Amino acid sequence: MPRDGKLEARLKGVNITPGYYKAPHLTADAFDDEGFYKIGDAVMFADPADPSKGLLFDGRLAEDFKLATGTWVSVGPLRGAFIAHFAPLVRDVVLAGADRDDITALVFPDADACRKLVPDLAVDAAFAALLADRRVRAEFTRLLDTLLQSGSGASSRICRVILLAELPSLDIGEMTDKGSINQRAVLANRAALVEDLYADPPPPHVITADR
């Protein structure tokens, strides 16, 4: 089904759940008017001229968003590029920017990798203290600058980040039972931090790229 410039996968058959248990509102949101399950994944044809060659995953439509300019941000590829660029310092990242001018990010750092940047810091130092160390922040600033410079347009340019000492929580829905991050839940639960990302001037805990 065409949606927002992509093709959304929708499924129907005896192998597909008829709905959510005792949650009619969730069921209503998950199915279209013809009874097809909207899984939230985008796909593309491996060979547009030959559909029999199958489909390729093309990101999560449920995660993608529009900037204030109307530009669509494909979260999946950009998230992967961010983690790769910051490796091994980042475990995961959640992108923000819906109806905003710029893309920003809430970052879940890797404690062991970050600790190697400050070998003289006490082993028992709190994670928050580690992330506040000027050397850790300087490295994240440097990497954010180089990532911003490599971006080819508004849909791939991340300008501000916050390093999170508090890991995503399964109890409040920030992690799925499969271990993947729930972007919408993280943004909702940490809405105050998202506002900090767009504050002018930004508060001290926000890392800003040099544009």
Backbone as a chain_set.jsonl record, in Angstrom:
{"seq": "MPRDGKLEARLKGVNITPGYYKAPHLTADAFDDEGFYKIGDAVMFADPADPSKGLLFDGRLAEDFKLATGTWVSVGPLRGAFIAHFAPLVRDVVLAGADRDDITALVFPDADACRKLVPDLAVDAAFAALLADRRVRAEFTRLLDTLLQSGSGASSRICRVILLAELPSLDIGEMTDKGSINQRAVLANRAALVEDLYADPPPPHVITADR", "coords": {"N": [[0.844, -1.183, 0.0], [0.77, 2.135, -1.006], [2.348, 4.684, 0.868], [3.256, 7.698, 2.198], [5.312, 8.066, 0.323], [6.514, 5.602, 0.272], [6.237, 1.966, 0.257], [3.945, 0.317, 2.152], [3.878, -2.642, 4.044], [1.184, -4.828, 4.291], [-0.765, -7.323, 5.827], [-2.735, -10.316, 5.475], [-4.615, -13.191, 6.362], [-5.078, -16.668, 7.371], [-3.039, -17.104, 9.087], [-2.549, -14.795, 10.431], [-2.942, -12.798, 13.297], [-6.208, -12.16, 14.684], [-6.532, -9.883, 16.147], [-5.83, -7.714, 19.0], [-5.711, -8.991, 22.286], [-8.435, -8.408, 24.316], [-8.299, -5.659, 23.781], [-9.729, -3.622, 22.082], [-9.375, -1.051, 20.974], [-6.694, -0.968, 20.212], [-6.717, -2.965, 18.307], [-8.402, -1.842, 16.379], [-6.798, 0.252, 15.466], [-4.74, -1.143, 14.309], [-5.548, -2.48, 12.03], [-6.649, -2.182, 8.611], [-9.444, -0.912, 6.594], [-10.135, -3.1, 5.079], [-9.441, -5.253, 6.526], [-6.747, -5.888, 6.629], [-3.658, -6.381, 8.253], [-1.699, -3.839, 9.531], [1.538, -3.693, 9.606], [3.495, -1.798, 9.934], [5.934, -1.766, 8.677], [7.995, -0.778, 5.962], [8.462, -1.76, 2.576], [10.32, -2.72, -0.382], [10.453, -3.634, -3.838], [12.682, -6.188, -4.749], [13.387, -6.436, -7.383], [11.921, -4.272, -9.359], [10.81, -4.839, -11.837], [10.213, -7.475, -11.73], [8.261, -8.889, -9.658], [8.259, -11.437, -8.519], [10.746, -11.932, -7.506], [10.852, -11.098, -4.956], [10.76, -9.168, -1.822], [12.335, -6.353, -0.192], [13.333, -5.128, 2.974], [12.47, -1.826, 3.967], [12.644, 0.011, 6.015], [11.087, 1.34, 9.055], [7.928, 2.481, 9.019], [6.415, 3.331, 11.133], [8.175, 4.664, 12.719], [9.262, 6.734, 11.249], [9.292, 10.281, 10.493], [8.096, 13.662, 9.848], [9.834, 16.684, 9.203], [9.464, 20.191, 10.076], [9.594, 21.467, 7.69], [8.418, 19.757, 5.942], [9.965, 17.734, 5.02], [10.681, 14.297, 4.854], [11.955, 12.072, 7.29], [13.803, 9.213, 7.313], [13.978, 7.005, 9.679], [15.194, 4.487, 10.34], [17.547, 3.9, 8.561], [19.064, 6.24, 9.147], [19.422, 6.093, 11.898], [20.983, 3.756, 12.036], [23.273, 4.654, 10.687], [24.149, 6.621, 12.433], [24.816, 5.17, 14.79], [26.858, 3.569, 13.77], [28.734, 5.519, 13.061], [29.452, 6.571, 15.529], [30.482, 4.404, 16.816], [32.679, 2.696, 19.054], [31.043, 3.902, 20.955], [28.326, 4.224, 21.328], [25.342, 2.664, 22.282], [22.655, 2.705, 21.545], [20.219, 4.83, 19.887], [17.77, 7.399, 19.842], [15.839, 9.198, 17.653], [14.69, 12.557, 17.314], [12.41, 15.117, 16.17], [10.034, 15.554, 14.853], [7.904, 17.704, 13.204], [9.625, 19.771, 13.714], [12.431, 22.029, 13.121], [14.93, 20.866, 12.907], [16.821, 17.76, 13.176], [17.337, 15.941, 16.115], [18.82, 14.103, 18.882], [18.418, 11.536, 21.357], [20.715, 9.866, 23.189], [21.925, 6.665, 23.999], [24.643, 5.841, 25.603], [27.55, 3.637, 25.458], [28.794, 2.311, 28.296], [31.276, 1.037, 28.943], [32.901, 1.58, 26.722], [32.945, 4.38, 26.748], [34.201, 4.806, 29.159], [36.82, 4.211, 28.607], [37.751, 6.504, 27.519], [38.341, 8.084, 29.611], [40.464, 7.091, 31.489], [41.537, 7.652, 33.978], [39.477, 8.19, 35.664], [37.628, 7.392, 38.567], [36.876, 3.978, 39.139], [34.475, 3.295, 40.307], [32.897, 5.447, 39.767], [29.899, 7.268, 39.167], [27.669, 6.653, 36.405], [26.509, 8.921, 35.291], [28.339, 10.882, 36.029], [30.527, 10.084, 34.555], [29.6, 10.542, 31.93], [29.386, 13.26, 32.012], [31.962, 14.151, 32.015], [34.473, 16.228, 30.655], [36.111, 15.232, 28.621], [34.766, 13.07, 27.52], [32.492, 14.371, 26.575], [33.741, 16.065, 24.751], [34.667, 14.284, 22.806], [32.263, 13.235, 21.812], [31.226, 15.606, 20.802], [33.053, 16.163, 18.765], [32.643, 13.953, 17.048], [29.968, 14.348, 16.44], [30.13, 16.723, 15.011], [31.591, 15.894, 12.705], [29.813, 14.045, 11.68], [27.631, 15.681, 11.071], [28.738, 17.303, 9.105], [29.014, 15.477, 7.081], [26.469, 14.998, 6.265], [23.968, 15.084, 3.737], [21.676, 16.545, 3.452], [18.671, 18.028, 4.922], [17.277, 15.859, 5.921], [19.097, 14.123, 6.983], [20.753, 15.288, 8.811], [21.941, 15.672, 11.956], [21.832, 17.726, 14.69], [21.981, 18.237, 17.454], [22.528, 16.558, 20.594], [21.69, 14.58, 23.49], [23.259, 12.911, 26.1], [22.323, 9.991, 27.687], [22.146, 8.784, 30.925], [20.432, 7.081, 32.102], [19.224, 3.994, 31.317], [17.162, 2.554, 28.668], [13.876, 1.51, 29.606], [12.238, -1.546, 30.204], [9.973, -1.867, 31.709], [8.392, 0.424, 31.427], [7.818, 0.393, 28.801], [9.813, 1.198, 27.028], [11.57, -0.546, 25.94], [11.152, -3.407, 23.893], [9.905, -6.796, 24.322], [11.561, -8.256, 22.799], [13.915, -7.02, 22.836], [14.422, -4.751, 21.325], [14.446, -1.188, 20.76], [11.83, 1.055, 21.678], [10.943, 3.655, 20.018], [8.921, 5.672, 20.098], [7.916, 5.456, 22.708], [10.161, 6.111, 24.257], [10.547, 8.8, 23.491], [8.157, 9.886, 24.425], [8.231, 9.345, 27.198], [10.419, 10.783, 27.94], [9.966, 13.436, 27.407], [10.536, 15.991, 28.405], [13.295, 16.167, 28.141], [13.51, 16.125, 25.391], [12.416, 18.618, 24.808], [14.454, 20.155, 25.894], [16.441, 19.701, 24.008], [15.713, 21.398, 21.987], [15.745, 23.893, 23.059], [16.491, 27.408, 23.327], [18.782, 29.543, 24.478], [20.552, 26.337, 24.34], [20.477, 24.108, 27.183], [23.176, 23.251, 29.524], [23.645, 20.42, 29.436], [23.149, 19.613, 26.879], [24.636, 18.611, 23.895], [26.001, 20.276, 21.228], [26.389, 20.499, 17.744], [28.934, 22.092, 15.778], [27.895, 24.33, 13.641]], "CA": [[0.0, 0.0, 0.0], [1.578, 3.363, -1.01], [2.19, 5.543, 2.037], [4.345, 8.639, 2.454], [6.399, 7.862, -0.624], [7.039, 4.239, 0.348], [5.227, 0.911, 0.173], [3.736, -0.303, 3.456], [3.461, -4.045, 4.015], [-0.038, -5.153, 5.033], [-0.911, -8.775, 5.755], [-4.046, -10.887, 5.763], [-4.631, -14.636, 6.167], [-5.39, -17.455, 8.57], [-1.849, -17.093, 9.944], [-2.42, -13.476, 11.034], [-3.805, -12.609, 14.46], [-7.422, -11.378, 14.427], [-6.518, -8.644, 16.898], [-5.203, -7.702, 20.316], [-6.549, -9.582, 23.328], [-9.147, -7.473, 25.189], [-7.854, -4.287, 23.497], [-10.356, -3.284, 20.798], [-8.836, 0.186, 20.401], [-5.446, -1.325, 19.536], [-7.094, -3.734, 17.12], [-8.936, -0.912, 15.382], [-5.683, 1.016, 14.895], [-3.77, -2.023, 13.652], [-6.094, -3.065, 10.799], [-7.309, -1.228, 7.71], [-10.864, -1.152, 6.348], [-10.311, -4.396, 4.416], [-9.008, -6.31, 7.429], [-5.32, -6.171, 6.51], [-2.863, -5.975, 9.401], [-0.69, -2.841, 9.187], [2.664, -4.04, 10.473], [4.351, -0.633, 10.136], [7.187, -1.907, 7.928], [8.011, -0.442, 4.544], [9.198, -2.71, 1.746], [10.525, -2.364, -1.786], [10.686, -4.814, -4.662], [14.084, -6.465, -5.066], [13.458, -6.108, -8.803], [10.605, -3.709, -9.697], [10.292, -5.424, -13.073], [9.888, -8.879, -11.505], [7.841, -9.032, -8.26], [8.5, -12.783, -8.001], [12.069, -11.969, -6.873], [10.686, -10.833, -3.54], [10.744, -7.838, -1.242], [13.409, -5.948, 0.707], [12.919, -4.234, 4.06], [12.761, -0.434, 3.632], [12.504, 0.869, 7.187], [9.875, 1.312, 9.874], [7.088, 3.654, 8.824], [5.914, 3.766, 12.427], [9.195, 5.489, 13.348], [9.599, 7.864, 10.397], [8.555, 11.501, 10.804], [8.307, 14.817, 8.995], [10.3, 17.937, 9.776], [8.541, 21.301, 9.861], [9.673, 21.829, 6.273], [7.741, 18.747, 5.14], [10.94, 16.711, 4.642], [10.553, 13.044, 5.59], [13.169, 11.487, 7.86], [13.757, 7.751, 7.413], [14.691, 6.806, 10.942], [16.011, 3.275, 10.365], [18.89, 4.091, 7.994], [19.808, 7.296, 9.839], [19.799, 5.544, 13.201], [22.106, 2.85, 11.809], [24.448, 5.446, 10.326], [24.602, 7.301, 13.657], [25.468, 4.196, 15.661], [28.115, 3.168, 13.12], [29.666, 6.643, 13.103], [29.895, 6.77, 16.903], [30.961, 3.135, 17.362], [31.815, 1.837, 19.885], [30.608, 4.711, 22.083], [26.868, 4.309, 21.417], [24.574, 1.414, 22.259], [21.43, 2.936, 20.771], [19.877, 6.241, 19.762], [16.39, 7.704, 19.469], [15.834, 10.463, 16.919], [13.549, 13.45, 17.494], [12.37, 16.16, 15.14], [8.728, 15.663, 14.218], [7.377, 19.072, 13.143], [10.677, 20.706, 14.134], [13.298, 22.45, 12.02], [16.145, 20.055, 12.849], [16.841, 16.446, 13.812], [18.175, 15.842, 17.309], [18.876, 12.701, 19.309], [18.667, 11.061, 22.712], [21.736, 8.841, 22.965], [22.249, 5.721, 25.069], [26.06, 5.518, 25.392], [28.12, 2.396, 25.968], [29.58, 2.704, 29.467], [32.654, 0.521, 28.89], [33.643, 2.313, 25.686], [33.135, 5.757, 27.214], [35.153, 4.803, 30.274], [38.176, 4.167, 28.059], [38.149, 7.875, 27.196], [38.756, 8.736, 30.867], [41.009, 5.979, 32.274], [41.895, 8.066, 35.325], [38.271, 8.363, 36.461], [37.432, 6.303, 39.521], [36.125, 2.862, 38.58], [33.138, 3.281, 40.868], [32.225, 6.724, 39.48], [28.558, 7.113, 38.602], [27.585, 6.764, 34.949], [26.222, 10.316, 34.964], [29.597, 11.62, 36.168], [31.337, 9.704, 33.405], [29.089, 11.217, 30.738], [29.579, 14.7, 32.167], [33.383, 14.459, 31.902], [34.725, 17.066, 29.477], [36.746, 14.45, 27.556], [33.701, 12.309, 26.866], [31.679, 15.333, 25.827], [34.534, 16.573, 23.627], [34.688, 13.267, 21.748], [30.937, 13.217, 21.204], [31.1, 16.832, 20.009], [33.864, 15.983, 17.549], [31.977, 13.008, 16.163], [28.738, 14.974, 15.961], [30.535, 17.677, 13.968], [31.945, 15.2, 11.463], [28.584, 13.455, 11.134], [26.834, 16.77, 10.495], [29.393, 17.74, 7.872], [28.845, 14.454, 6.04], [25.063, 14.931, 5.88], [23.716, 15.677, 2.416], [20.444, 17.313, 3.45], [17.99, 18.164, 6.212], [16.768, 14.569, 6.384], [20.175, 13.294, 7.53], [21.642, 16.146, 9.596], [21.621, 15.681, 13.379], [22.575, 18.894, 15.158], [22.14, 18.264, 18.907], [22.279, 15.278, 21.271], [21.814, 14.468, 24.936], [23.727, 11.594, 26.534], [21.443, 9.511, 28.738], [22.722, 7.843, 31.883], [19.365, 6.147, 32.451], [18.996, 3.08, 30.202], [15.748, 2.36, 28.332], [13.211, 0.633, 30.559], [11.234, -2.49, 29.723], [8.774, -1.713, 32.523], [7.552, 1.52, 30.927], [7.615, 0.217, 27.373], [10.868, 1.747, 26.178], [12.168, -1.701, 25.267], [10.224, -4.499, 23.631], [10.359, -8.061, 24.899], [12.58, -8.798, 21.893], [15.158, -6.299, 23.063], [14.577, -3.583, 20.464], [14.012, 0.036, 21.427], [10.551, 1.626, 21.253], [11.265, 5.065, 19.861], [7.833, 6.542, 20.534], [7.837, 5.416, 24.158], [11.293, 6.875, 24.796], [10.273, 10.22, 23.27], [7.05, 10.287, 25.292], [8.645, 9.289, 28.601], [11.503, 11.748, 28.174], [9.543, 14.622, 26.651], [11.222, 17.175, 28.912], [14.632, 16.191, 27.532], [13.327, 16.508, 23.984], [12.279, 20.071, 24.806], [15.802, 20.7, 26.129], [17.188, 19.622, 22.753], [15.31, 22.494, 21.097], [15.757, 25.146, 23.804], [17.399, 28.434, 22.82], [19.958, 28.703, 24.21], [20.446, 24.99, 24.897], [21.051, 23.931, 28.525], [24.544, 22.71, 29.491], [23.769, 18.989, 29.17], [22.941, 19.379, 25.451], [25.834, 18.706, 23.057], [25.608, 20.916, 19.977], [27.382, 20.486, 16.667], [29.394, 23.391, 15.297], [27.381, 24.524, 12.285]], "C": [[0.89, 1.248, 0.0], [1.283, 4.221, 0.22], [3.433, 6.385, 2.233], [5.558, 8.386, 1.573], [7.044, 6.496, -0.576], [5.905, 3.25, 0.159], [5.126, 0.234, 1.538], [3.263, -1.735, 3.286], [2.209, -4.227, 4.869], [-0.368, -6.617, 4.774], [-2.328, -9.209, 6.101], [-3.998, -12.384, 5.496], [-4.929, -15.357, 7.461], [-4.22, -17.471, 9.55], [-1.66, -15.76, 10.667], [-3.406, -13.331, 12.187], [-5.064, -11.815, 14.101], [-7.467, -10.076, 15.214], [-5.819, -8.786, 18.232], [-6.193, -8.187, 21.376], [-7.107, -8.504, 24.261], [-8.668, -6.027, 25.013], [-8.417, -3.847, 22.146], [-9.81, -2.017, 20.158], [-7.521, -0.068, 19.667], [-5.739, -2.099, 18.251], [-7.581, -2.808, 16.016], [-7.824, -0.125, 14.704], [-4.774, 0.159, 14.029], [-4.239, -2.584, 12.324], [-6.753, -1.995, 9.94], [-8.752, -1.65, 7.454], [-11.142, -2.502, 5.701], [-9.812, -5.546, 5.286], [-7.556, -6.692, 7.312], [-4.575, -5.59, 7.706], [-1.756, -5.033, 8.949], [0.517, -3.03, 10.116], [3.628, -2.875, 10.698], [5.684, -0.695, 9.437], [6.989, -1.453, 6.489], [8.853, -1.479, 3.804], [9.404, -2.131, 0.353], [10.764, -3.654, -2.557], [12.176, -4.979, -4.939], [14.362, -6.149, -6.528], [12.083, -5.588, -9.213], [9.981, -4.309, -10.951], [9.869, -6.876, -12.895], [9.535, -9.1, -10.029], [8.122, -10.413, -7.662], [9.856, -12.909, -7.31], [12.027, -11.507, -5.412], [10.809, -9.38, -3.144], [11.946, -7.613, -0.325], [12.851, -5.0, 1.766], [13.364, -2.811, 3.755], [12.466, 0.501, 4.803], [11.169, 0.713, 7.89], [9.086, 2.597, 9.67], [6.588, 4.202, 10.147], [6.906, 4.688, 13.128], [9.5, 6.745, 12.552], [8.751, 9.087, 10.758], [8.91, 12.602, 9.807], [8.864, 15.982, 9.796], [9.284, 19.034, 9.471], [8.51, 21.732, 8.394], [8.896, 20.876, 5.373], [8.664, 17.638, 4.687], [10.756, 15.468, 5.503], [11.92, 12.572, 6.072], [12.961, 9.982, 7.99], [14.626, 7.339, 8.59], [15.64, 5.611, 10.899], [17.414, 3.457, 9.812], [19.714, 5.136, 8.734], [20.266, 6.834, 11.214], [21.011, 4.619, 13.048], [23.385, 3.593, 11.485], [25.027, 6.155, 11.549], [25.373, 6.334, 14.546], [26.814, 3.766, 15.08], [29.167, 4.277, 13.227], [30.262, 6.825, 14.5], [30.459, 5.502, 17.545], [32.384, 3.28, 17.896], [31.154, 2.573, 21.052], [29.101, 4.691, 22.323], [26.235, 2.93, 21.342], [23.318, 1.566, 21.413], [21.138, 4.428, 20.76], [18.419, 6.359, 19.349], [16.383, 9.092, 18.838], [14.552, 11.232, 17.179], [13.562, 14.477, 16.369], [11.036, 16.32, 14.459], [8.197, 17.087, 14.356], [8.355, 20.104, 13.69], [11.53, 21.062, 12.917], [14.494, 21.53, 11.83], [15.934, 18.695, 13.508], [17.779, 16.51, 15.007], [18.114, 14.399, 17.799], [19.069, 12.561, 20.81], [19.544, 9.825, 22.58], [21.924, 7.978, 24.212], [23.697, 5.263, 24.857], [26.424, 4.136, 25.931], [29.091, 2.755, 27.088], [31.039, 2.269, 29.364], [33.486, 1.296, 27.876], [33.916, 3.743, 26.125], [34.18, 5.828, 28.322], [36.597, 4.779, 29.77], [38.678, 5.557, 27.667], [38.663, 8.612, 28.42], [39.316, 7.679, 31.817], [41.363, 6.355, 33.706], [40.679, 8.29, 36.219], [38.076, 7.148, 37.359], [36.514, 5.231, 38.937], [34.681, 2.864, 39.055], [32.374, 4.593, 40.648], [30.871, 6.464, 38.829], [28.587, 7.329, 37.091], [27.344, 8.213, 34.543], [27.49, 11.166, 35.042], [30.522, 11.329, 34.996], [30.899, 10.475, 32.165], [29.27, 12.727, 30.797], [31.041, 15.109, 32.031], [33.652, 15.19, 30.579], [35.33, 16.28, 28.317], [35.727, 13.6, 26.797], [32.857, 13.235, 26.006], [32.43, 15.87, 24.606], [34.556, 15.57, 22.482], [33.333, 13.171, 21.065], [30.71, 14.459, 20.344], [31.859, 16.7, 18.7], [33.149, 15.064, 16.558], [30.667, 13.574, 15.619], [29.044, 15.982, 14.862], [30.826, 16.975, 12.651], [30.727, 14.527, 10.842], [27.734, 14.518, 10.457], [27.419, 17.217, 9.164], [29.205, 16.746, 6.731], [27.403, 14.357, 5.563], [24.809, 15.663, 4.576], [22.453, 16.525, 2.367], [19.788, 17.305, 4.812], [17.549, 16.83, 6.782], [17.841, 13.686, 7.003], [21.132, 14.069, 8.429], [21.156, 16.225, 11.037], [22.474, 16.756, 14.046], [22.802, 18.952, 16.663], [21.857, 16.88, 19.487], [22.334, 15.482, 22.779], [22.241, 13.046, 25.254], [22.923, 11.164, 27.752], [22.141, 8.491, 29.64], [21.707, 6.774, 32.273], [19.029, 5.287, 31.239], [17.51, 2.955, 29.894], [15.13, 1.277, 29.211], [12.177, -0.264, 29.888], [9.908, -2.265, 30.446], [7.843, -0.617, 32.008], [7.477, 1.53, 29.407], [8.679, 0.768, 26.461], [11.648, 0.663, 25.442], [11.078, -2.743, 25.026], [10.754, -5.779, 24.258], [11.394, -8.747, 24.019], [13.903, -8.055, 22.004], [15.391, -5.099, 22.168], [13.984, -2.359, 21.143], [12.697, 0.522, 20.826], [10.726, 3.133, 21.212], [10.169, 5.971, 20.42], [7.72, 6.584, 22.055], [8.959, 6.223, 24.796], [11.025, 8.372, 24.651], [9.17, 10.72, 24.193], [7.482, 10.349, 26.755], [9.696, 10.341, 28.947], [11.24, 13.043, 27.415], [10.257, 15.885, 27.112], [12.626, 17.3, 28.327], [14.552, 16.562, 26.059], [13.176, 18.027, 23.882], [13.627, 20.741, 25.042], [16.623, 20.714, 24.841], [16.896, 20.806, 21.836], [15.278, 23.846, 21.811], [16.774, 26.122, 23.205], [17.589, 29.503, 23.896], [19.804, 27.327, 24.842], [21.047, 24.92, 26.292], [22.397, 23.207, 28.444], [24.647, 21.237, 29.123], [23.509, 18.638, 27.702], [24.26, 19.573, 24.711], [25.406, 19.202, 21.681], [26.729, 20.872, 18.963], [27.725, 21.905, 16.252], [28.96, 23.543, 13.857], [27.844, 25.856, 11.739]], "O": [[1.695, 1.414, 0.917], [0.125, 4.455, 0.567], [4.531, 5.858, 2.412], [6.697, 8.481, 2.03], [8.011, 6.24, -1.293], [4.759, 3.636, -0.069], [6.095, -0.349, 2.023], [2.365, -2.015, 2.492], [2.181, -3.826, 6.033], [-0.265, -7.095, 3.645], [-3.022, -8.575, 6.895], [-3.402, -12.812, 4.507], [-5.024, -14.739, 8.521], [-4.395, -17.816, 10.719], [-0.711, -15.608, 11.436], [-4.573, -13.702, 12.061], [-4.993, -10.889, 13.293], [-8.346, -9.247, 14.98], [-5.282, -9.845, 18.556], [-7.369, -7.825, 21.352], [-6.352, -7.78, 24.911], [-8.633, -5.261, 25.976], [-7.671, -3.712, 21.176], [-9.78, -1.909, 18.932], [-7.259, 0.537, 18.628], [-5.077, -1.9, 17.233], [-7.214, -2.972, 14.853], [-7.892, 0.139, 13.503], [-4.112, 0.666, 13.123], [-3.431, -3.11, 11.559], [-7.333, -1.036, 10.449], [-9.228, -2.628, 8.03], [-12.267, -2.998, 5.767], [-9.765, -6.69, 4.833], [-7.153, -7.726, 7.845], [-4.825, -4.458, 8.12], [-0.96, -5.385, 8.079], [0.509, -2.581, 11.262], [4.493, -2.958, 11.57], [6.496, 0.219, 9.576], [5.952, -1.709, 5.879], [9.828, -2.004, 4.34], [8.74, -1.171, -0.037], [11.223, -4.648, -1.993], [12.852, -4.023, -5.318], [15.436, -5.656, -6.873], [11.163, -6.384, -9.398], [8.761, -4.289, -11.11], [9.244, -7.456, -13.783], [10.405, -9.456, -9.234], [8.214, -10.552, -6.443], [10.096, -13.887, -6.602], [13.045, -11.524, -4.72], [10.941, -8.488, -3.981], [12.499, -8.556, 0.241], [11.993, -4.168, 1.472], [14.5, -2.595, 3.332], [12.081, 1.653, 4.6], [10.253, 0.053, 7.399], [9.514, 3.671, 10.092], [6.359, 5.405, 10.274], [6.523, 5.422, 14.039], [9.956, 7.734, 13.126], [7.636, 8.953, 11.262], [9.869, 12.499, 9.041], [8.433, 16.242, 10.919], [8.353, 18.824, 8.694], [7.52, 22.292, 7.921], [8.727, 21.142, 4.183], [8.217, 16.693, 4.038], [10.683, 15.56, 6.728], [12.913, 12.663, 5.351], [12.054, 9.531, 8.69], [15.854, 7.327, 8.501], [16.773, 5.709, 11.37], [18.386, 3.194, 10.52], [20.915, 4.956, 8.933], [21.376, 7.151, 11.641], [21.954, 4.691, 13.836], [24.461, 3.216, 11.948], [26.245, 6.276, 11.686], [26.471, 6.653, 15.003], [27.792, 3.617, 15.812], [30.345, 4.004, 13.456], [31.43, 7.187, 14.642], [30.872, 5.531, 18.705], [33.215, 3.923, 17.254], [30.748, 1.944, 22.029], [28.638, 5.09, 23.391], [26.548, 2.132, 20.458], [22.958, 0.664, 20.656], [21.728, 5.195, 21.521], [17.9, 5.528, 18.604], [16.872, 10.051, 19.436], [13.468, 10.653, 17.257], [14.578, 14.683, 15.705], [10.907, 17.15, 13.559], [8.056, 17.61, 15.461], [7.948, 21.196, 14.086], [11.379, 20.488, 11.838], [15.02, 21.418, 10.723], [15.001, 18.502, 14.287], [18.876, 17.062, 14.923], [17.434, 13.567, 17.2], [19.774, 13.345, 21.446], [19.16, 8.851, 21.933], [22.064, 8.486, 25.325], [23.952, 4.394, 24.024], [25.705, 3.553, 26.743], [30.094, 3.428, 26.852], [31.94, 3.052, 29.665], [34.641, 1.631, 28.139], [35.008, 4.262, 25.896], [34.945, 6.788, 28.41], [37.496, 5.278, 30.447], [39.88, 5.767, 27.504], [39.335, 9.636, 28.301], [38.706, 7.398, 32.848], [41.48, 5.479, 34.563], [40.833, 8.552, 37.412], [38.332, 6.015, 36.952], [35.498, 5.544, 38.316], [33.773, 2.488, 38.314], [31.334, 4.823, 41.266], [30.727, 5.538, 38.03], [29.41, 8.08, 36.569], [27.914, 8.684, 33.558], [27.693, 12.062, 34.223], [31.216, 12.219, 34.504], [31.736, 11.001, 31.432], [29.305, 13.396, 29.765], [31.336, 16.301, 31.94], [33.127, 14.817, 29.529], [35.096, 16.615, 27.156], [35.823, 13.437, 25.581], [32.545, 12.923, 24.857], [31.832, 16.103, 23.555], [34.474, 15.957, 21.316], [33.272, 13.037, 19.843], [30.082, 14.384, 19.288], [31.356, 17.085, 17.644], [33.065, 15.37, 15.368], [30.301, 13.312, 14.474], [28.299, 16.084, 13.888], [30.361, 17.411, 11.597], [30.618, 14.445, 9.619], [27.177, 14.28, 9.385], [26.685, 17.479, 8.21], [29.234, 17.121, 5.559], [27.133, 13.702, 4.557], [25.366, 16.734, 4.337], [22.18, 17.162, 1.35], [20.272, 16.663, 5.744], [17.455, 16.679, 8.001], [17.53, 12.604, 7.501], [22.203, 13.569, 8.773], [20.09, 16.778, 11.31], [23.702, 16.705, 13.977], [23.715, 19.641, 17.117], [21.053, 16.122, 18.945], [22.943, 16.43, 23.273], [21.662, 12.087, 24.743], [22.852, 11.895, 28.74], [22.655, 7.475, 29.173], [22.08, 5.689, 32.72], [18.585, 5.82, 30.222], [16.678, 3.222, 30.761], [15.763, 0.268, 29.521], [11.348, 0.2, 29.106], [8.841, -2.451, 29.861], [6.624, -0.729, 32.146], [7.121, 2.539, 28.797], [8.49, 0.811, 25.245], [12.307, 0.934, 24.438], [10.193, -2.932, 25.86], [11.91, -5.842, 24.676], [12.033, -9.711, 24.443], [14.886, -8.411, 21.353], [16.454, -4.482, 22.237], [13.114, -2.484, 22.005], [12.478, 0.416, 19.619], [10.666, 3.805, 22.241], [10.46, 6.929, 21.135], [7.454, 7.642, 22.625], [8.732, 6.941, 25.77], [11.253, 9.133, 25.592], [9.235, 11.844, 24.69], [7.14, 11.293, 27.468], [9.838, 10.737, 30.104], [12.15, 13.661, 26.862], [10.554, 16.759, 26.297], [13.092, 18.405, 28.05], [15.437, 17.243, 25.54], [13.737, 18.652, 22.982], [13.911, 21.784, 24.453], [17.408, 21.633, 24.611], [17.727, 21.176, 21.007], [14.833, 24.839, 21.234], [17.79, 25.708, 22.646], [16.672, 30.271, 24.189], [19.017, 27.157, 25.773], [22.033, 25.604, 26.566], [22.722, 22.617, 27.413], [25.655, 20.833, 28.544], [23.638, 17.474, 27.321], [24.925, 20.594, 24.886], [24.538, 18.603, 21.046], [27.88, 21.17, 19.28], [26.899, 22.811, 16.365], [29.566, 22.969, 12.952], [27.515, 26.207, 10.606]]}, "num_chains": 1, "name": "protein.A"}
